Amino acid sequence: MPAPATAKISNAPAAPAQKQVLPVSVPTSSPSSTATQQASSTPAKLLSTEETQGPFQIAGQTFTFVKHMQSIEGSKSADDSTVDWWELRDASGKAVYRQQHPVTVDNGRIEDTESVGARELKTKFGQGILVDGLSLPSAPDTGTWVQVFGLFNGQLVPFGPPMSTTGEFIGEDVDTYEPSRIFAGQQPQTVSRDILKFRVWTGNFDIIYGVLIDWIQAKVRPAWLCSSMTSKGRSSACRYKVQASSTPRSDMTFVRLFPEADEGATAKHVVIKPESKIEFIEALADVSWSTDQNNTSFGVADSDKVWLHIRVDGTDGWISGEEDLEAVGLPQAG
C-alpha cells in the first residue's frame, strides 16, 4: 500500500484524478490494453502486470483486491508505471466493485500515474476494506485519496466516493463525547464511534479532522457539525485539535489576545518575547464538505477566519489573522 503524502496547501481541497466507476456486474477477465491511448507517434511498448492483495475477511466473507498495472518497457522510473484498473472480488473471483483509470502515453512517457493499494479496516465497531491511492501529477503536496468499503445487506459496497483533502489521512480512531442532556437530572452518557482522522492544512498550521464511519447506514460523513452565534451572526465553525510547528523568534512583538473566538470581544495586547513560552491548544475553523459521484473533498473554508487558542507565558486567549499568527511563529505557507 502506497504511503500517503503530506499535503500543505491553502484553502481549496484538491480532488483526485477523475475515475470511471464501472457497474459491479463486470466480467472478471482482465481487459485488454484498449483503454490505453497513444497521444503521440513516439513508440512506447507497454507491459501489463497484475497484483493481488488479501484475502480480507469481513463477517465471514472473503474478498481480494486486484490491480492491473501498465508500465513502459525498459524504464526504471516509477513515473512510468500506473494502475489502469482495480477490482474488489468475492470468494468466487467475481468483481463486486471496479474502478478504471485512463492511461495516456505522450512522447514515450505516461502522462498521469495512479498508485493504489488496499488493507483491512478493523475498528472498534466494524470491519471493512480501506483502499487508498496517489494521483500524480497534482497540485503541490496533494493527490492522495482514501475510500471505505464495508458490508450492507450482506454485500460489499463503497461507503462513499474517494475522499481527498488539503492534507493527509493519518489513521482510524475512536471518538468519544458526552451529548447534551435533554432533561434536567438526566445521567450523563458517553457516546463512542469510529472515525477516520485527517491532518488538514489551514495555511498556517494543521487541524485534526474526523470523518465518521457509519457502519449501520454504510456511509461516511463529517464527525462534527457545529452551530453557534457570534457578534457577526451564526457560525458553523467547530473546535479541532492542532498540530503546529512554530519558527524561532528573534525580536519582541505582541499579539491581540481575545478572551473568546469573536472579533466583537475586547482584545488585550500581550507581549511576545523571543524566550516566551507559547502553547497551541485548539483551533476554531469552518471546514467545508463537498461530495459527488466521483469524489468527496473537504478543507478549511476560509483560512482568514480560522481562530487559534494559545497560551502565552500562562495567559490564555484566542488569535486570528495573519499578523498575529506570524507573531507566534506561524507564518502562512503552502
BELTAVEN-V60611 format. One record per residue. N is the residue number from 1. SS is DSSP state (A for helix, B for strand, O for the rest). PSI is psi in whole degrees, 0 to 359 (NA if undefined). BURIAL is # if it has 24 or more other ideal C-beta (glycine too) atoms within 12 Angstrom, else .. Layout:
# BELTAVEN-V60611
N/SS/PSI/BURIAL
N/SS/PSI/BURIAL
This chain:
# BELTAVEN-V60611
1/O/128/#
2/O/142/#
3/O/137/.
4/O/149/#
5/O/146/#
6/O/131/#
7/O/130/#
8/O/93/#
9/O/174/#
10/O/170/#
11/O/273/#
12/O/128/.
13/O/147/#
14/O/128/#
15/O/148/#
16/O/168/#
17/O/143/#
18/O/138/.
19/O/140/#
20/B/114/.
21/B/117/#
22/B/156/.
23/O/154/.
24/O/346/.
25/O/37/.
26/O/155/#
27/O/151/.
28/O/352/.
29/O/149/.
30/O/136/#
31/O/158/#
32/O/180/.
33/A/25/.
34/A/339/.
35/A/346/#
36/B/129/#
37/B/137/.
38/B/106/.
39/O/350/.
40/O/175/.
41/O/357/.
42/O/121/.
43/O/136/.
44/O/119/#
45/O/129/.
46/B/135/#
47/B/135/.
48/B/133/#
49/B/162/.
50/B/141/.
51/B/139/.
52/B/136/.
53/B/145/#
54/B/195/#
55/B/156/.
56/B/127/#
57/B/122/.
58/B/110/#
59/O/45/.
60/O/356/.
61/B/152/#
62/B/134/.
63/B/153/#
64/B/156/#
65/B/126/#
66/B/129/#
67/B/143/#
68/B/128/#
69/B/149/#
70/B/137/#
71/B/155/#
72/B/125/#
73/O/130/.
74/O/351/.
75/O/140/.
76/O/5/.
77/O/137/.
78/A/339/.
79/A/347/.
80/A/29/#
81/B/139/#
82/B/154/#
83/B/124/#
84/B/342/#
85/B/157/#
86/B/154/#
87/B/153/#
88/B/125/#
89/B/148/#
90/O/186/#
91/O/335/.
92/O/353/.
93/O/3/.
94/O/136/.
95/B/124/#
96/B/346/#
97/B/144/#
98/B/142/#
99/B/144/#
100/B/139/#
101/O/123/#
102/O/145/#
103/B/126/#
104/B/128/#
105/B/126/#
106/B/126/.
107/O/39/.
108/O/10/.
109/B/150/#
110/B/124/#
111/O/306/#
112/O/134/#
113/B/151/#
114/B/126/#
115/B/134/#
116/B/142/#
117/B/172/#
118/B/155/#
119/B/163/#
120/B/142/#
121/B/101/#
122/B/118/.
123/O/183/#
124/O/327/.
125/O/1/.
126/O/180/#
127/B/138/#
128/B/207/#
129/B/134/#
130/B/120/#
131/B/132/#
132/B/160/#
133/B/171/#
134/B/119/#
135/B/127/#
136/B/147/#
137/O/162/.
138/O/178/#
139/O/155/#
140/O/129/.
141/O/32/#
142/O/184/#
143/O/352/#
144/B/151/#
145/B/156/#
146/B/153/#
147/B/134/#
148/B/136/#
149/B/143/#
150/B/181/#
151/B/139/#
152/B/118/.
153/O/37/.
154/O/0/.
155/B/143/.
156/B/122/#
157/B/156/#
158/B/141/#
159/O/7/#
160/O/174/#
161/O/173/#
162/B/142/#
163/B/136/#
164/B/157/#
165/B/172/#
166/O/64/#
167/B/218/#
168/B/153/#
169/B/131/#
170/B/4/#
171/B/174/.
172/B/157/#
173/B/174/#
174/B/125/.
175/B/132/#
176/B/136/.
177/B/166/.
178/B/115/.
179/O/158/.
180/O/141/.
181/O/137/.
182/O/321/.
183/O/147/.
184/O/135/.
185/O/356/.
186/O/138/.
187/O/138/.
188/O/141/.
189/O/139/.
190/B/131/.
191/B/131/.
192/B/145/.
193/B/159/#
194/B/138/#
195/B/159/#
196/B/132/#
197/B/137/#
198/B/142/#
199/B/118/#
200/B/129/#
201/B/131/#
202/O/347/#
203/O/336/#
204/O/333/#
205/O/175/#
206/B/146/#
207/B/156/#
208/B/114/#
209/B/136/#
210/B/138/#
211/B/122/#
212/B/134/#
213/B/111/#
214/B/95/#
215/O/335/#
216/O/313/.
217/O/359/.
218/O/52/.
219/B/160/.
220/B/146/#
221/B/168/#
222/B/136/#
223/O/332/#
224/O/135/#
225/O/125/.
226/O/156/.
227/O/130/.
228/B/162/.
229/B/138/.
230/B/180/#
231/O/342/.
232/O/5/.
233/B/194/.
234/B/141/.
235/B/144/#
236/O/15/.
237/O/144/#
238/B/164/#
239/B/138/#
240/B/153/#
241/B/155/#
242/B/144/#
243/B/117/#
244/O/142/#
245/O/110/.
246/O/151/#
247/O/152/.
248/O/148/.
249/O/134/#
250/O/344/.
251/O/157/.
252/O/138/.
253/B/194/.
254/B/163/.
255/B/157/#
256/B/112/#
257/B/115/#
258/B/145/#
259/O/340/.
260/O/167/#
261/O/70/#
262/O/124/.
263/O/341/.
264/O/348/.
265/O/162/.
266/O/122/.
267/B/155/.
268/B/150/.
269/B/125/.
270/B/129/#
271/B/136/.
272/B/113/#
273/O/160/.
274/O/329/.
275/O/4/.
276/O/143/#
277/O/119/.
278/B/126/#
279/B/137/.
280/B/113/#
281/B/305/#
282/B/171/#
283/B/156/#
284/B/118/#
285/B/150/#
286/O/116/#
287/B/123/#
288/B/150/#
289/B/122/#
290/B/134/.
291/B/145/.
292/O/191/.
293/O/343/.
294/O/333/#
295/B/144/#
296/B/126/#
297/B/148/#
298/B/152/#
299/B/170/#
300/B/126/#
301/O/319/#
302/O/108/.
303/A/337/#
304/A/347/.
305/A/16/#
306/O/135/#
307/B/145/#
308/B/125/#
309/B/122/#
310/B/168/#
311/B/119/.
312/B/111/#
313/O/41/.
314/O/353/.
315/B/122/#
316/B/153/.
317/B/179/#
318/B/143/#
319/B/157/#
320/B/153/#
321/O/151/#
322/A/322/.
323/A/314/.
324/A/325/#
325/A/322/#
326/A/328/#
327/A/332/#
328/O/14/#
329/O/23/#
330/O/66/#
331/O/157/.
332/O/141/.
333/O/163/#
334/O/NA/#
